[in-house]
């Protein structure tokens, strides 16, 4: 498979990926440590006939991006944790109205303004339920520079497939990291674009939300002769508000089922040095994601040299979690260590899936990265 070699940062790669994937609009507001995404895409989009707008705040940024997506084009916004908090209401609108959108969140320390220039993975739990109500979030997490590109490309395809917002988590470390990345060719990316479904029948027969119970809405672009209604209220097949009992029940159940009945299209993970695991007592399973997984891989190499059989399970799709594979390895391996730049935000999901309460953890929330040495020492201490 042909690849491009590029030297860049994670934030710049996310912006490049969006444009390569066909994004034509960006609406946002600068916030550390994500600002470079907006800076870069604002240079790139006009070159392909697109537009980037810096709005007056984070709320207006996502509102503009949703409006652009309603017109039928691919649209994106980018921010950090405090910005997601502000965007939460409009994320709920996009879930209910089934408007596809990509949101890149370059995580920093929190809550509130927290540690703006430092690294964290404190938005993992937020990404699962960024807005109130019943729906299923789709959240991807880049673990290296190349994935800052590939996961943004994948996010656009998933947004159009499932007709809802897709969140891509990176963090300050990987967003500002500068190095070489091997990414797909532009031709390969273009060939892999999955367009939105559209309706081409008679206008009077068009029912954008009148789909099967596990399907996404079919929203034709505006200004193309098809009339329907966007609302954040419970709505009928044409999008008009309703309180009819069964219609409301089916709508919300469909928002759940369109994701959870198709998790095979979403789940993605990496399994590093796990091929030789057989369930022996001394094996150590490390679960980490994002930039922390880079330190975990280095730690595993050191542990192996010291005679400790360690391996990494890295979820790339965080939500819905790759539950089947997590369960497979946590059933097999006695010694499990979750390593996170937060306090147990994904460990709780591992415990739920594994039906275990003996999962060990290594957590840090002071804005500093976790080193390979710290992981090695933790493994030797607890196992």
C-alpha positions, 0 to 999 in steps of 0.5 A: 500500500502506498503511503505519504511521508510527512513531517508535521504536528498532530494538530496540523495533520488533523486539519490536513486530514479534514481537507483531504477527506472533503471537508468544506467548512470549519467553524470554531474559536481558538483555544489552547491547545487546539488552536493550530487546527483552526489556523492550518485549516483556515489556510487550506480550505480557501484553496479548495473552495471551502471556508473557515470562520472564526466565530465569536465564541465556541457556541457560535463555532459549532452552530455555524458548523452544524448549519454548514453540515445541514446544507449537505457538505462535510463540516468540522469544528475543533476545541479543547475540553472547556470548549466541548462544555460550551458546545454541549447543547448544540452537540445534543441538537446534532444528535437529535436532528441527526446532523453529521459533524466532526469535532476534534478535541485536543485534551488539556487539564481540567475541570474548568480552565484547568491546565491550558498548556498541559496534557491530560486525558480528562475528557474521556468520560465527557466524550461518552455523553457530551450532552444530555439525553439518550443517544450513543456517542461515537468517539475515536482516539488517536494514539500517534501522529499518523492517527491524527490524520487517519482517525479524522478521515475515518471520523468523516466517513462515520459521521456520514454513515451514522448521521451524527457528530463524531468526536476525535480525541487527541491531547496536548502532547500528540497535538503539539508533537512534531515528527514523521508520519506515514499517512495514506495517499490522497488518492486512497483517501478520496477512494475511501470516502463514504457519501451520505445516503440520499433520497431521489424519489418524489418530493411528496414521498420524502420522509427523512426520519422515516427509516428502519429502527437501526438506520440513520436518517436520510437527510438530503442537502438543503436547496435541492427540492426536498422539504423537511424540518430540523428540530431539537424536539422529538419529531415525526418522519418529516422532522416536525415536532410531536409528542405522540407516544410511540413515535417518540419512543421509536425515535429515541430507541433508533438513536441508540440502535443505529449505533449499538446494532452496528458496532462491528463498523465502529470498533477498532483497537491495536494489540501490541505484543499480545500474540504470544499471550496464553493465560500464564500467571506472569503475563501483564496486560497494559491498557492505554490509549492516546499519547500514553500508549507510546510510553506504554509500548516503550515500557513493554519493551523494557519489561520484556527485556527484564523477563516480564511478558507484557503486552498492550491493548489500545482502544482506538474507538473509545466509545462504543468501547471494543468490548468483545476484545477487552473481554477476551484479554481480561478473561485470559490475563490475571494481571491487568494495568490501566494507565491514564492521564485522568482518574479511572475514566476508562478503567471504569469501562474496563471493569464493567466489560471485564466484570472485574474489580481487581484492575490495577491503575496508574493515573496522573493528573498534574499536567505531566506525561507518564513516562515509560519508567513509571509504567515499568516501576508500577508493573513491578510494584503491583504484580 
